Amino acid sequence: MTKKALIKDPLNVIITGVGGQGNVMISLTIGSALVRQGYVVTVGETYGASQRGGPVMSHLRASKDTQYSPLILEGQADVILGMEPSETLRILGKYGNPKVVTLFNPRPIYSVDVISGDAEYPDLDKLIDMIKGLSAKTWMVNATEEAERMGRPIVANTILIGSLIGLGVLPLDREAMMVELKDRFPKAFELNMKAFDRGMELIKGQS
């Protein structure tokens, strides 16, 4: 098997969101696909105080032939995939750098404190501007909205996977992901493939 070149070795990817969004599914799906392509991959997960509704972050590191520690150092992320805007900004501020590429879903998820009125969610327009200001390149994909249009909100994470692959920052393509999605979602493969393709289309529309 001839490996496609990594844009950097190791390639440091952070997937961030809140519990229940499918953060871990994304990291495991991408990590498994990279392993199938012959890369050495390490994945580390960190959870906030609440497993559902609290912060969740996955560190994914891919190398041609070296096993790296699972946790990415502060300021060393190459790619950040954000499933929720405030969490995207928080992680970008800690792990970003002038070269980081950021892809994020702009749909907010409100904490219990915000819902109860004990806290206030940041202004969304300001959040988006700050994310763009801290990234070398930024793509915004309304994955939740697109998934709702499909009638299956659960596939928002697969849409984001499609968008990430569409960016070309990972040595993965549609064919590689088709194999992975078929194996991971045998009963819902067609739905997930449709969501994946939609994610790729949304990126093409921004280029």
SVG drawing of the C-alpha trace seen along z (x, -y; Angstrom):
<svg xmlns="http://www.w3.org/2000/svg" viewBox="-37 -40 46 44">
<polyline fill="none" stroke="black" stroke-width="0.4" points="0.0,0.0 1.4,-3.4 0.6,-5.9 -0.5,-9.4 1.7,-12.1 0.8,-13.7 0.8,-17.5 2.9,-17.2 4.3,-14.4 2.9,-13.9 -0.4,-15.4 -2.2,-16.7 -6.0,-16.8 -8.3,-17.8 -12.1,-17.1 -14.0,-19.0 -17.6,-19.3 -19.9,-18.5 -21.1,-15.1 -23.7,-13.4 -22.7,-15.0 -20.7,-12.0 -17.3,-13.4 -15.8,-10.0 -17.4,-8.4 -15.7,-10.9 -12.3,-10.3 -12.6,-6.6 -13.9,-6.6 -11.2,-8.8 -8.5,-7.0 -9.6,-3.6 -9.6,-4.8 -6.1,-6.1 -4.9,-2.8 -6.5,-1.0 -4.3,-3.2 -1.2,-2.1 -0.6,-5.0 0.4,-4.8 -2.4,-6.5 -2.9,-7.4 -6.2,-8.7 -6.7,-10.2 -10.0,-11.4 -10.7,-13.9 -14.1,-14.6 -15.5,-17.4 -17.4,-17.1 -20.5,-15.8 -20.1,-13.1 -23.3,-14.2 -23.5,-18.0 -20.0,-18.6 -16.9,-19.3 -15.4,-16.4 -12.1,-16.5 -10.4,-13.9 -6.7,-14.1 -5.8,-12.3 -2.2,-12.0 -1.2,-10.3 2.3,-9.5 3.9,-7.6 5.8,-5.3 6.2,-6.7 4.0,-6.0 3.5,-9.3 2.0,-10.0 -1.8,-10.4 -2.1,-14.0 -1.2,-17.0 0.7,-19.8 -0.8,-23.2 -0.4,-25.3 0.4,-22.3 -2.9,-21.5 -2.7,-21.4 -6.4,-20.8 -9.4,-21.6 -12.8,-20.1 -15.4,-21.8 -18.8,-20.5 -20.0,-23.4 -18.8,-27.1 -18.0,-28.1 -16.0,-24.8 -14.3,-25.4 -13.1,-28.8 -12.0,-27.5 -9.9,-24.8 -8.6,-27.0 -7.3,-29.5 -5.4,-26.7 -4.2,-24.5 -4.2,-26.7 -1.4,-28.5 -1.0,-30.8 -1.1,-27.8 -4.0,-26.0 -6.9,-25.0 -10.4,-25.1 -13.6,-23.5 -16.7,-24.0 -20.4,-23.6 -21.9,-27.0 -25.0,-25.6 -24.7,-26.4 -25.6,-23.9 -26.6,-25.6 -25.5,-24.4 -27.9,-23.9 -26.7,-27.2 -27.5,-29.1 -30.9,-27.4 -31.7,-28.3 -30.6,-31.9 -27.7,-31.6 -25.2,-32.2 -25.2,-33.8 -24.0,-32.2 -21.5,-34.4 -22.7,-36.4 -22.6,-34.0 -21.4,-36.5 -18.5,-37.5 -17.7,-33.9 -17.5,-33.2 -15.3,-36.3 -12.9,-35.2 -12.6,-31.7 -11.8,-33.1 -9.3,-35.5 -7.4,-32.8 -7.2,-30.4 -5.1,-30.5 -8.0,-29.1 -11.6,-28.6 -14.6,-26.7 -18.1,-26.8 -20.4,-24.0 -24.0,-24.0 -24.0,-20.3 -26.9,-20.2 -29.1,-22.2 -28.2,-19.9 -28.8,-16.8 -32.2,-18.1 -33.1,-18.7 -32.3,-15.1 -34.7,-14.2 -31.9,-12.5 -30.2,-15.0 -27.9,-12.1 -25.9,-12.2 -24.6,-15.8 -21.3,-14.2 -21.0,-12.2 -21.6,-15.4 -18.7,-16.9 -16.5,-13.9 -17.3,-14.5 -16.4,-18.1 -13.1,-17.3 -12.2,-14.9 -13.3,-17.4 -10.7,-19.9 -7.9,-17.6 -6.0,-18.0 -6.0,-14.3 -4.6,-11.5 -8.1,-10.1 -10.6,-10.2 -14.2,-9.2 -13.2,-5.6 -11.3,-5.1 -14.2,-6.5 -16.8,-4.5 -15.1,-1.3 -14.9,-2.6 -18.5,-3.8 -19.8,-0.5 -18.0,1.4 -19.0,-0.9 -22.7,-1.5 -23.8,1.7 -27.5,1.1 -27.4,-2.7 -24.6,-2.8 -26.6,-4.5 -27.8,-7.2 -24.3,-7.9 -22.8,-7.8 -25.4,-10.4 -24.5,-12.5 -20.8,-12.2 -21.3,-13.2 -23.3,-16.2 -20.5,-17.3 -18.0,-17.1 -20.4,-19.2 -20.7,-21.9 -16.9,-22.3 -16.7,-22.4 -19.3,-25.2 -17.0,-27.3 -13.9,-26.9"/>
</svg>
